[in-house]
């Protein structure tokens, strides 16, 4: 429903964009933490 033009009133990039950015930041943080813990 988010990706259809007529069924959803909001722009899907501004509506879902922050969730995608937060997910990428979270995954990068997990990778960095894993590398830091694995270096011991």
TASUL-V243209 format. One record per residue. N is the residue number from 1. RES is the residue in one small letter. SS is DSSP state (hx for helix, st for strand, lp for the rest). D_CENTER is the distance of its C-alpha to the mean C-alpha in Angstrom with 2 decimals. Layout:
# TASUL-V243209
n->N res->RES ss->SS d_center->D_CENTER
n->N res->RES ss->SS d_center->D_CENTER
This chain:
# TASUL-V243209
n->1 res->x ss->lp d_center->18.37
n->2 res->x ss->lp d_center->15.42
n->3 res->x ss->lp d_center->16.26
n->4 res->x ss->lp d_center->19.97
n->5 res->x ss->lp d_center->21.58
n->6 res->x ss->lp d_center->24.33
n->7 res->x ss->lp d_center->23.03
n->8 res->x ss->lp d_center->20.33
n->9 res->x ss->lp d_center->21.44
n->10 res->x ss->lp d_center->18.26
n->11 res->x ss->lp d_center->16.56
n->12 res->x ss->hx d_center->13.47
n->13 res->x ss->hx d_center->11.73
n->14 res->x ss->hx d_center->12.45
n->15 res->x ss->hx d_center->11.95
n->16 res->x ss->hx d_center->8.53
n->17 res->x ss->hx d_center->7.27
n->18 res->x ss->hx d_center->6.56
n->19 res->x ss->hx d_center->4.40
n->20 res->x ss->hx d_center->2.28
n->21 res->x ss->hx d_center->3.78
n->22 res->x ss->hx d_center->4.15
n->23 res->x ss->hx d_center->2.87
n->24 res->x ss->hx d_center->4.57
n->25 res->x ss->hx d_center->6.94
n->26 res->x ss->hx d_center->7.68
n->27 res->x ss->hx d_center->8.53
n->28 res->x ss->hx d_center->10.50
n->29 res->x ss->hx d_center->12.18
n->30 res->x ss->hx d_center->13.18
n->31 res->x ss->hx d_center->14.65
n->32 res->x ss->hx d_center->16.46
n->33 res->x ss->hx d_center->17.81
n->34 res->x ss->hx d_center->18.98
n->35 res->x ss->hx d_center->20.74
n->36 res->x ss->hx d_center->22.35
n->37 res->x ss->hx d_center->23.60
n->38 res->x ss->hx d_center->24.73
n->39 res->x ss->lp d_center->26.80
n->40 res->x ss->lp d_center->29.36
